[in-house]
Amino acid sequence: MVGFMAYGDGEKELSALPSRVCQTPPLVVQEHDWLLVLDRKQQTITLHWQSDCPQNRLEAIREKVHRRAVDPLSFCLSTGFKADTSHAQYLQALDQVDRYIHAGDTYQINYAQRFQARYQGSPLAAFLALYQASPSPCSAFMDLGSHQILSLSPERFIRVQGQQVETRPIKGTRRRGSTEQEDQQLIQELVASPKDRAENLMIVDLLRNDLGRCCEIGSVTATPLFAVETYTNVHHLVSTVRGRLRDEFTPLDMLLSAFPGGSITGAPKRRAMEIIRELEPAPRGAYCGSFFHWTPENGLDSTIAIRTLECHQGQISCWGGGGIVADSEPEDEYQESLTKIRLFMEVLEGL
């Protein structure tokens, strides 16, 4: 089973706020009787199937795997990316976030801005180019017919194997350096930053609470904290929270209970989501939703759909944002939101 939940699916409880139109399907679940596994290290492709999978389907899959593409896929932008919000509007929104923080409504808000462009061609070609430029462990592509979702996410959401539950929130970011020395300096700066560590710990505490809803009392732990993970264009600060699932809950119960992930809302979660709805000018759509897959053998795994783009009716959208806390510098936060997606824009503009 594979599926996707859009961020808006987690807003259903915010009934006090006016609804707004979001064309992204809120929930997609697909059940398949076959699976292709690509092992990049071994450079192999393995076909797995259930016993009731028709033989003619297996033969068709094998034929497609061995067939060379006659017409290569192509993708190109017909306009440049343009933000929904101006620089000044972005800073005004962060000023309002700061007022909410100092009023005690919240202590962290994950605020994001959207960029859009027109395109021609195949969204799959765009995804493959982006993945080649920035391979990420939680990447996914889903074609829903009217929508295509391209995710280059580095962030795991909920993983359940047996009764063991794990989530790995990302909070804290630095760009990559232009030299090895600068790169190491930026890593050390990230690790030593009181602001980034505090921001990360806020979300760890939120996720400890989320896991505690479905996990055994006393089983939820947070270790290691503040590990650095390095990607093509950024360094991230990552922590790990684990627990033991109670017998009366299923892996899907755990996923739905914790959705949407606290690292992309802020805390406390409900109030943070209300503020996001108020201040962000457009629905998040696929951004900050979750891809998930489940098999009886391997359990459930899911992602946070950051670094995610969405194609619909010739328009491609992407988002960049970050956690805003009391001591955030608005201009630094604005630049960080651009850093996270600049590589994607440059890759697509170069196709």
C-alpha positions as CSV (number, residue, x, y, z in Angstrom):
1,M,0.0,0.0,0.0
2,V,1.2,3.5,-0.9
3,G,-0.4,6.8,-0.3
4,F,-0.2,10.5,0.1
5,M,-1.9,13.0,2.5
6,A,-2.0,16.7,1.6
7,Y,-1.3,19.2,4.3
8,G,-4.9,20.4,4.1
9,D,-6.1,17.0,5.3
10,G,-4.7,17.8,8.7
11,E,-6.7,21.1,8.8
12,K,-10.1,19.4,9.0
13,E,-10.3,20.2,12.8
14,L,-9.8,23.9,12.2
15,S,-13.5,24.3,11.5
16,A,-13.7,27.7,13.2
17,L,-11.7,29.2,10.3
18,P,-13.2,29.9,6.9
19,S,-12.5,27.2,4.3
20,R,-10.5,28.0,1.2
21,V,-10.3,26.1,-2.1
22,C,-7.4,23.7,-2.5
23,Q,-7.3,21.6,-5.7
24,T,-4.8,19.1,-4.4
25,P,-6.5,15.7,-3.6
26,P,-6.5,15.6,0.3
27,L,-5.9,11.8,0.5
28,V,-4.8,9.2,-1.9
29,V,-4.4,5.5,-1.1
30,Q,-3.3,2.9,-3.6
31,E,-3.0,-0.9,-3.1
32,H,-0.6,-2.7,-5.5
33,D,0.2,-6.4,-6.0
34,W,3.7,-5.8,-7.4
35,L,6.7,-3.7,-6.5
36,L,10.0,-2.8,-8.3
37,V,12.9,-2.2,-6.0
38,L,15.9,-0.2,-7.4
39,D,19.2,-0.7,-5.5
40,R,21.5,2.1,-6.6
41,K,24.5,0.7,-4.7
42,Q,24.2,-2.8,-6.3
43,Q,22.8,-1.3,-9.6
44,T,20.0,-3.9,-9.6
45,I,16.2,-3.8,-10.1
46,T,14.2,-6.5,-8.4
47,L,10.5,-7.3,-9.0
48,H,8.5,-8.4,-6.0
49,W,4.9,-9.6,-6.4
50,Q,2.0,-11.1,-4.4
51,S,1.0,-14.7,-5.2
52,D,-2.3,-13.5,-6.8
53,C,-0.7,-11.1,-9.2
54,P,-1.7,-12.1,-12.7
55,Q,1.1,-13.6,-14.8
56,N,0.4,-11.4,-17.8
57,R,0.8,-8.3,-15.6
58,L,4.2,-9.5,-14.5
59,E,5.3,-10.2,-18.1
60,A,4.2,-6.7,-19.1
61,I,6.2,-5.2,-16.2
62,R,9.3,-7.2,-17.2
63,E,8.9,-6.0,-20.8
64,K,8.7,-2.4,-19.8
65,V,11.8,-2.7,-17.6
66,H,13.9,-4.0,-20.4
67,R,12.5,-1.7,-23.1
68,R,14.5,1.4,-23.9
69,A,12.6,4.7,-24.1
70,V,12.2,5.7,-27.7
71,D,11.3,9.3,-27.0
72,P,13.2,10.8,-24.0
73,L,11.2,12.9,-21.6
74,S,11.6,16.6,-21.6
75,F,10.6,19.5,-19.4
76,C,11.1,23.3,-19.7
77,L,9.8,26.4,-17.9
78,S,7.9,28.9,-20.0
79,T,8.0,31.6,-17.3
80,G,10.3,32.3,-14.4
81,F,9.3,31.5,-10.8
82,K,7.4,34.3,-9.0
83,A,6.6,34.4,-5.3
84,D,3.1,34.9,-4.0
85,T,4.4,37.4,-1.5
86,S,6.8,40.3,-1.9
87,H,9.9,40.7,0.3
88,A,8.1,43.4,2.3
89,Q,4.9,41.2,2.7
90,Y,7.1,38.3,3.9
91,L,8.7,40.5,6.6
92,Q,5.2,41.9,7.6
93,A,4.0,38.3,8.1
94,L,7.0,37.5,10.3
95,D,6.3,40.7,12.3
96,Q,2.8,39.4,13.0
97,V,4.2,36.0,14.0
98,D,6.5,37.8,16.4
99,R,3.6,39.6,18.0
100,Y,1.7,36.3,18.4
101,I,4.8,34.8,20.1
102,H,5.2,37.6,22.5
103,A,1.5,37.5,23.3
104,G,1.9,33.9,24.3
105,D,-0.2,32.4,21.5
106,T,2.7,30.3,20.2
107,Y,6.4,29.8,20.6
108,Q,7.2,28.6,17.1
109,I,5.6,29.0,13.7
110,N,6.7,27.3,10.5
111,Y,6.0,30.0,7.9
112,A,6.4,29.4,4.2
113,Q,6.1,31.2,0.9
114,R,5.0,29.8,-2.4
115,F,6.7,30.3,-5.8
116,Q,5.0,29.4,-9.2
117,A,5.9,29.2,-12.8
118,R,4.4,27.9,-16.1
119,Y,5.9,24.9,-17.7
120,Q,5.7,22.5,-20.7
121,G,6.6,18.9,-20.9
122,S,6.8,16.0,-18.4
123,P,6.8,16.5,-14.6
124,L,8.6,13.1,-14.4
125,A,11.5,14.6,-16.4
126,A,11.6,17.5,-13.9
127,F,11.7,15.1,-11.0
128,L,14.5,13.0,-12.5
129,A,16.6,16.1,-13.1
130,L,16.0,17.4,-9.6
131,Y,16.8,14.0,-8.0
132,Q,20.0,13.8,-10.0
133,A,21.0,17.2,-8.7
134,S,19.8,16.7,-5.1
135,P,19.2,13.0,-4.2
136,S,17.4,12.8,-0.9
137,P,16.5,9.7,1.2
138,C,12.8,10.4,1.3
139,S,12.2,11.3,-2.3
140,A,9.0,10.4,-4.1
141,F,7.1,11.0,-7.3
142,M,3.3,10.5,-7.6
143,D,1.2,11.0,-10.8
144,L,-2.4,11.5,-9.9
145,G,-3.5,12.4,-13.4
146,S,-4.5,16.0,-12.9
147,H,-1.7,16.6,-10.4
148,Q,1.9,15.4,-10.1
149,I,3.8,15.6,-6.9
150,L,7.6,15.8,-7.0
151,S,9.2,15.4,-3.5
152,L,12.9,15.6,-2.8
153,S,12.4,15.4,1.0
154,P,15.2,14.6,3.4
155,E,12.8,14.2,6.3
156,R,11.2,11.0,7.8
157,F,7.9,11.5,9.5
158,I,6.6,8.3,11.2
159,R,8.2,4.9,10.9
160,V,6.6,1.8,12.5
161,Q,8.3,-1.6,12.5
162,G,6.6,-4.1,14.7
163,Q,5.9,-2.0,17.7
164,Q,8.9,0.3,17.4
165,V,8.0,3.9,16.4
166,E,10.5,6.5,15.1
167,T,10.3,10.0,13.9
168,R,13.2,12.3,12.8
169,P,12.3,16.0,12.9
170,I,14.5,18.5,11.1
171,K,14.9,21.9,12.6
172,G,18.0,24.1,11.9
173,T,19.5,24.8,8.5
174,R,22.7,26.3,7.1
175,R,23.7,26.6,3.4
176,R,26.6,24.6,2.0
177,G,30.0,26.4,2.0
178,S,31.8,27.3,-1.2
179,T,35.0,25.7,0.2
180,E,35.6,22.7,2.5
181,Q,36.8,25.1,5.2
182,E,33.7,27.3,5.0
183,D,31.5,24.2,4.9
184,Q,33.0,23.0,8.2
185,Q,32.6,26.4,9.7
186,L,28.9,26.5,8.8
187,I,28.5,23.0,10.4
188,Q,30.1,24.1,13.6
189,E,28.0,27.3,13.6
190,L,24.8,25.2,13.2
191,V,25.8,22.8,16.0
192,A,26.7,25.6,18.4
193,S,23.7,27.8,17.7
194,P,21.5,28.2,20.8
195,K,18.6,29.4,18.6
196,D,18.7,26.4,16.3
197,R,19.1,23.9,19.2
198,A,16.2,25.5,21.0
199,E,14.0,25.5,17.9
200,N,14.9,21.8,17.3
201,L,14.1,20.9,20.9
202,M,10.7,22.6,20.8
203,I,9.7,20.3,18.0
204,V,11.2,17.3,19.7
205,D,9.0,18.0,22.7
206,L,5.9,18.4,20.5
207,L,6.7,15.0,18.8
208,R,7.3,13.3,22.1
209,N,3.7,14.4,23.0
210,D,2.4,13.2,19.6
211,L,4.0,9.8,19.9
212,G,2.8,9.5,23.5
213,R,-0.8,9.4,22.3
214,C,-0.3,5.9,20.8
215,C,2.9,4.7,22.6
216,E,3.4,2.9,25.9
217,I,3.8,5.2,28.9
218,G,7.5,5.7,29.6
219,S,8.6,4.3,26.3
220,V,9.1,7.6,24.4
221,T,12.8,8.8,24.3
222,A,14.7,11.4,22.3
223,T,18.2,10.4,21.3
224,P,20.3,11.3,19.6
225,L,19.6,15.1,19.6
226,F,21.1,17.7,17.2
227,A,22.8,15.4,14.7
228,V,24.0,17.1,11.5
229,E,23.0,15.7,8.1
230,T,24.5,17.2,5.0
231,Y,22.8,17.4,1.6
232,T,23.7,18.9,-1.8
233,N,22.7,22.5,-0.9
234,V,22.2,22.6,2.9
235,H,23.2,21.2,6.3
236,H,20.3,20.2,8.7
237,L,20.1,19.6,12.4
238,V,18.2,16.4,13.0
239,S,16.9,14.7,16.2
240,T,15.4,11.2,16.7
241,V,12.3,10.4,18.8
242,R,11.4,6.8,19.5
243,G,8.6,4.9,21.3
244,R,6.8,1.6,21.6
245,L,3.3,1.3,20.0
246,R,0.6,0.2,22.3
247,D,-1.2,-3.0,21.4
248,E,-4.6,-1.3,20.7
249,F,-3.2,1.0,18.0
250,T,-2.2,0.2,14.4
251,P,0.7,1.9,12.5
252,L,-1.9,3.9,10.6
253,D,-3.4,5.1,13.8
254,M,0.0,6.4,14.8
255,L,0.5,8.2,11.5
256,L,-3.0,9.8,11.5
257,S,-2.7,10.8,15.1
258,A,0.5,12.7,14.6
259,F,-0.3,14.2,11.2
260,P,0.6,16.9,10.1
261,G,4.2,16.7,11.4
262,G,5.1,19.2,14.1
263,S,8.3,20.3,12.4
264,I,6.3,22.0,9.6
265,T,3.6,23.5,11.8
266,G,5.2,24.9,15.0
267,A,4.0,24.6,18.5
268,P,1.5,24.3,20.1
269,K,0.4,22.6,16.9
270,R,-3.3,23.6,16.7
271,R,-2.7,27.3,17.3
272,A,0.3,27.2,15.0
273,M,-1.9,25.8,12.2
274,E,-4.5,28.5,12.8
275,I,-1.8,31.2,12.4
276,I,-0.4,29.6,9.3
277,R,-3.9,29.5,7.8
278,E,-4.3,33.2,8.6
279,L,-0.9,34.5,7.4
280,E,0.0,32.3,4.4
281,P,-1.9,33.7,1.4
282,A,-2.5,30.3,-0.4
283,P,-3.2,26.7,0.6
284,R,-0.1,24.5,1.0
285,G,-1.4,21.8,-1.2
286,A,1.0,18.9,-1.4
287,Y,3.7,20.9,0.5
288,C,4.2,19.6,4.1
289,G,1.9,16.7,3.5
290,S,3.2,13.1,3.8
291,F,4.0,10.2,1.5
292,F,3.6,6.8,3.2
293,H,3.9,3.1,2.3
294,W,3.1,-0.1,4.2
295,T,3.9,-3.7,3.7
296,P,3.2,-6.6,6.1
297,E,7.0,-7.5,6.1
298,N,8.4,-4.0,6.5
299,G,5.7,-2.1,8.4
300,L,5.0,1.6,7.7
301,D,7.2,4.4,6.7
302,S,6.3,8.0,5.9
303,T,7.9,11.3,4.9
304,I,7.4,15.0,5.5
305,A,6.8,16.5,2.1
306,I,9.3,19.4,2.4
307,R,11.4,20.3,-0.7
308,T,8.3,19.4,-2.6
309,L,6.8,20.7,-5.9
310,E,3.4,20.3,-7.4
311,C,2.4,20.3,-11.1
312,H,-1.2,21.1,-12.1
313,Q,-2.6,22.3,-15.4
314,G,0.7,23.6,-16.7
315,Q,1.7,25.3,-13.5
316,I,4.5,24.2,-11.2
317,S,4.6,25.3,-7.5
318,C,7.2,25.1,-4.9
319,W,7.6,26.3,-1.3
320,G,10.3,27.5,1.0
321,G,10.0,28.3,4.7
322,G,11.3,27.7,8.2
323,G,10.7,27.9,11.9
324,I,10.1,31.3,13.4
325,V,10.9,31.8,17.1
326,A,11.2,34.8,19.4
327,D,14.8,35.6,18.5
328,S,14.5,35.0,14.8
329,E,16.0,37.6,12.5
330,P,13.4,38.2,9.8
331,E,15.9,38.9,7.0
332,D,17.9,35.8,7.9
333,E,14.7,33.7,7.8
334,Y,13.7,35.2,4.4
335,Q,17.1,34.2,3.0
336,E,16.9,30.7,4.5
337,S,13.6,30.2,2.7
338,L,15.3,31.0,-0.6
339,T,18.3,28.9,0.1
340,K,16.2,25.8,0.6
341,I,14.7,25.9,-2.9
342,R,17.2,27.9,-4.9
343,L,18.9,24.8,-6.3
344,F,15.5,23.4,-7.5
345,M,14.7,26.6,-9.3
346,E,18.2,26.7,-10.9
347,V,17.9,23.1,-12.1
348,L,14.5,23.6,-13.7
349,E,15.5,26.9,-15.2
350,G,18.4,25.1,-16.8
351,L,16.4,22.4,-18.5
